[in-house]
């Protein structure tokens, strides 16, 4: 007799997996649907796929509709035709990204790094992880006084669409004034700046698109002497893609 008492440990593993549970597991992987998507993507018919796999067209049809369960051998034949690994049919399918942001849930933030903000912005995609672009609603305030603020740069591209008011945009040596309905798309790695050109606030949609690039050396730029989005820094700051994109 053992000197230690018998201890029953709950492992969570059933003694036997019933066939219904196994079929449900397979059905949840949508193997047949994945095979059909691969076939249609190649514009391949069932007969042609049958010639490549050695399986009959009728069997493949039943496989795609879930009426039969494939053996690993048959599934491997199909996988090789489409240059896929067997794991492709069992990995969790990626979920389509969809994030809804209600207006009442947005947070209005002021320009950072200055005592008297010249614009306010609201992120329109703050709940999206690993996003490739950053959309903002921006409100540029009429100038009260001159500001010694430098233009700013960041990796990628920027798009701006005007809703209301007038906005002066400086991109390198080019100066343009945008009105309601105007839009601009530009390389954000070129020094750029904004300032409200109307007596009432200028409102715009701004989208910054991320694109990695090699860091550039710090450059000394002449102050514009006017209000622009960006931090008041002693020199030009090159910002790589951040969660805040081009708005700071």
Secondary structure by P-SEA (a helix, b strand, c coil): cccccbbbbbccccccccaaaaaaaaaaaaaaaaaaaaaaaacccaaaaaaaccccaaaaaaaaaccccccaaaaaaaaaaaccccccccccccccbbbbbbcccbbbbcccccccccbbbbbcccccccccbbbbbccccccccccccccccccbbbbbbbcccbbbbbcccbbbbbcccbbbbbccccccccccccccbbbbbbbbbbbbbccccbbbbccccccccccccccbbbbccccccccc
